[in-house]
Amino acid sequence: MNKSMDSVTKQRIGLLHPSVRTEVAKIIEECDNALTGRAKIRITQGLRTSEEQDSLYAQGRTKPGKKVTNAKAGQSIHNYGFAVDICLIIDGKEASWDTAKDWDNDGISDWNECVKIFAKYGWEWGGNWKTFKDMPHFEKKGYTWQALASKKKDKYGYVILMLLILVIFSACGSRKTNRSKAKDGVKSKIELQAEVRATETSRTQNDIIENKSSVTESKGEEKENRMKPLDPNRPMKRIETVNGNTRTTVWENAEVAENTKLETSKKSEQSKLGDRSVLTSDSTFRASANLEKAEESTSEKLDRKTDAQRGFGFWWIPVIVLILILVSYLKRKWKSIA
């Protein structure tokens, strides 16, 4: 059964510290949804001024009545908007501070249902204090009046929680910076490797062009030699070695002999060019493979470094929170002993 929030409660939530208003509204909404009987939760006290705190402190001391607080002005979490006092409104008319009554008959007292919901959101109940139990009181854990009193206030009188905000923003900023640096590093490496590949490719193409030009020049020389008249008196013979025996072949036609030499020279040049092209392409392929391996290795190292920096940025935030909680606990312990 969904209930609308009490109007007085809404007004008092709006006066709490801005950092806890949304959370308290959720707590009250959950409490109202959990209390399905005649009871409804109301905040009776939220933010408390210094004058109101001094007046409460005087009660039972210089003013008639029972003592309700040991805190002077500035010594209560109420003075900073991080605490609330509650009661139960029965049937929309009567206020109740009965902590044992089960108005919705679900086996758990309505008050304890609210205590569990506040605890789930990290709020401490004054009913758990060993000395001077304050049953209606709930305050946000992690804050002490000593720490809050030393902080600066904004124009509305609320303390400025700059430390935690700066820590979070600096951690997020360092993470973004580290990630951008890592990306820039990878980008520059890839660009450098692309330039090296382009250089290797251009060198290979230049070598092939030079080889082709040299073959073309040799062909031109062959054509020129072919145009020259052959000396018929020049002895034309070819010496071959077969199985250790020397064999001499004499050509009858000098022109046939010259053409045979030119064809042999042409085939030899083409064979050399083919071998050189194969070697060049093979070396280029090996260089490309090595560059790809180096690129993958560099990317993996940068990713690991980025992950390490990413995890490093936030480890000290929980440490600060734990220290604040420990200080709060020790202060309260000392106060109860005193």
N, C-alpha and C positions, 0 to 999 in steps of 0.2 A: 504494500500500500504506500503510494507516494504522497508525501505531504509537502505543502509549500513552506518555505523557510519563514520563521518568525520575523516580523518586521523590525522589532527591537534588536534582534540578533543581527540582522542585515546592517543596521545602522552602526552597531558597535564593531562589526567586522571591518567596515569602511574606515575606522579610525586606527586599526592595528598597523604595524609596520608594513609597508608595501610588499616586502619580500615574503610575508606569510599569509596575506589576505586570501589568495586563491586556495591555498592549502586548507586554511581554517573553514572556508566555505564548503569544500569537499567533505571535511570531517563532519560538519553539522548536517550536511545532506545525508551522509551515510548513517549517522546516528538516527535521524528522523525516519529513514527507511527501515532501520533495524527495530525501532520501537513501534510495534504494530498495535499497541493497546491505547490506553487513555493518556499516556505521557508524551510530552514533546520537549525537546531540549531548547534552552534559552541561555544566551551569554548575558550574565548579569554585570560583568566588569571586564573591560579589555584594556585599552590604553588608560593609564591613570596619571594625572598631573602631579607635580611636586606638592601643590597645596593639598590635594586630596590624600596623598600619601602621608603627609605630616598630620593631617586630621585623623587618619586611621591609626597612626602610631600613638597619638595622644590618648586614644580611647583605652580606658583601663589603667591609664597612668595619670594624666592631668585632667582627663575628662571621665565622666561616669560611663560604666559599661565594662564589658569583658574584653580582654586583650585579643586582638585579631591578627596582629602582625608584629614582627620583631624588626622590620625594615623601615628605616627613615627615608626621607625623600632622596631619590637617586640610587637607593640600595635595593630596589625591587625591580624584577624583570618587567612588571607591569608598566613602569615608567618609560620603557623603551618600546612597548607595543609587541612584546614577544610572549605574553601570557594572557590567559583568560580564566575567569571564574564562571561556573555554570550552575544552573538549577533545572529542575524538571517542572514544566507547567502541566498540571493535570486538568483535563477537560477544557483547556484554554482559559482557565480562571485562576486556579490555586497553584502557588509556588511550593515546591517540595524539594528538600535536601535529604530525603530518605534514601540511603545507599543500599538498603536491603530489599525494598519493595519490588516485586515482579508484576508490573502493571499489565503486561501482555501475556503472562502465564506461559512463558516458553522455557522455564526452568532456570533462567539466569536473571538476576536483578537488572532492571533497566539502567541503573547507574553503572554497574560493572560492564554492561554492553558498551556504553560510551567510553569507559576507561580503556577497553581493548582497542577500540577504533582509534582513539587518540594515540595510544602506544604504537599502533601500526604505522603511523605517520611520523614517529620520532618525538612524541611529546611526553614529558614526565608528569606523573600525577602526584600532587602534594599529599595524597593519602598514603603513599609509600614511604614518606619521610619517617625516620625513626623518632625524631623529636619534633614537637610542634606540628602535628599533622594538620594539613590544610586540605580538607576533603573536596571543596569545590574548585580547587586550583589546578591548572594545567599550564606548563610552560615548555617552550621549544628547547630541546636539548642542544648543547654545544655553545650556549651563551652564558656568560656570567655578568653580573652588574658591574664588576670591577673593569672587565674588558670593554664593555659597552660605554661606561662613563668616560673612558679615555679617548673615545672616537669623536671625530667632528660631526656636526649636525648640519642638515640642509636647511633651506629657508622655512620649511614646515616643522622643524624641530625633530625630525627623525635622524637617527645615527646613519652615517654613510659607511656601508660595508664595502670599502674599496679594496681591501687586501685580497679577499677571495675572488672578486671580479677581475682584478689585475692578474692574478695567478692564472685564471682560466683563459683570459684573453692572450696572455703572453705564451701559454702553452699551445693554444690554437695557432697563434701567429708563427711560432717557431716551427710547428709541424708543417704549415703551408710553405714557409720559406725553404725548409729542408726538401720538401717534395719538389718545389719548383727548381731548386738547385740541381737535384738529381736528374730531373727531366732535361734541363739545359745541358748537363754533362753528357747524357746519353745522346742528345741531339748533335752536339758538337763532335762526338766520336763518330757517329754515323756519317755526318757530313765529311769529316776528314777521310774516312774509309772510302766514301764515294769518289772523292777527288783522286785518291790513290788508284782506284779501279779505272777511272777515266784516263788517268795518265798511262797506266799499263796498256789499256786498249789502244790509245793513240800511238804508243810506241810500236805495238804489234802491227798496226795498220801502216805506219811509216816504213817499218822493215819490209813488209810485203811489197809496198809500192817501190822501194829502192831495189828490191830483188827483181821485180818486173821490169824496171827501167834498165837494169844491168843486162837482163836477158834480151831486151829490145835492142840495146846498143850492140850486143854481141851478134844478134841477127843481122843488124845493119852492116857490121864488119864482114860477116859471112857473105852477104849479097855483093859487097864491094869486091871481095876476093874472088867471088864467082865470076864477076865481070872481067877480071884480069885474064889475059891470055896465058895458057899453060905453056911451060917450057917443054917441048917434046924431047929435048936432049937430057932432061933431068931423069935420073934413074928412079923408077917407081917400084917400090917393093915394100912388103910388110913382113915383119919378123914375128913369129908366134912361137910360144914355148908350150909344148904338149907333152906331159909326163916326163919332163926333164930333157926332152929332145927338141932341138931347134928346127923350126920349119920355115922356110922362106917362100913367100908367094910373090910372084912378079905379075903386075898387071900389064896387060897388053895395051889397054886404052887408058891414057893418063887422065881423061875427063871423068871416067868411071871411078877411078881411084880418088880423085879430089872430092867427088860427090859423096863417096862412102865416108871419107874423113869428116865432112861437114855434118852428115847425119849422126855420126857417132858423137861429135862434139855437142850437137844440139840435145841429144838424149842425156848426155852427162850433165849439162847445165840444168835441164828440167828436173833431173833426179836430185841435184843439190838443192834447188829451190823447194821441191816438195819436202825434203828432209828438214830444211830450215823452218818451213811453215809449220810442220808437225811439232818440232821442238818449241817454237814460239807459242803455239796454241796450248801445248802441254804445260809450259811454265806459267802461262797466264791463268790456266785452270787451277793449278796448284796455288798460285798467289791468291786467287779469289776464294778458294776453300779456306786458306789460312786466315784471310781477313774475316770471313764469316764466323769462324771459330773464335777469333779474338773479339768480335762484336758480341757474340752470345755470352762469352765469359765476362766481358765488361758490364753488360746489362744485368747479369746475375749478381755481380758484386755490388752494383749500385742499388739493385732491389733489396739485397740483404742489408745494406747500409741504411737505406731509407726506412725499412721495417724496424731496425734497431733504434733509429732516431725517433720514429713514430711512437714506439713504446716508452722511450726515455722521457718524453715531455710531461707525463702525467703522474709519475710515481710519487712525487712529493706532495700532491694535493691530499690524498688520504692520510699522509703522515701529519700534515698540519691539522686536519680535522681531528685525528686521534689525540694530538697534543692538547688541543682546545678542550676536548672531552675530559681528558685526564686532569687538566688544571681545574675544570669545573667540579669534578668529583672530589679532588683534594680540598678545594675551598669549602665545599659543602660538608665534607667530613670534619674539617677544622671548625666550622661553624657549629656543628652538632656537638662536638666535644666541648667547645667553649660555652 
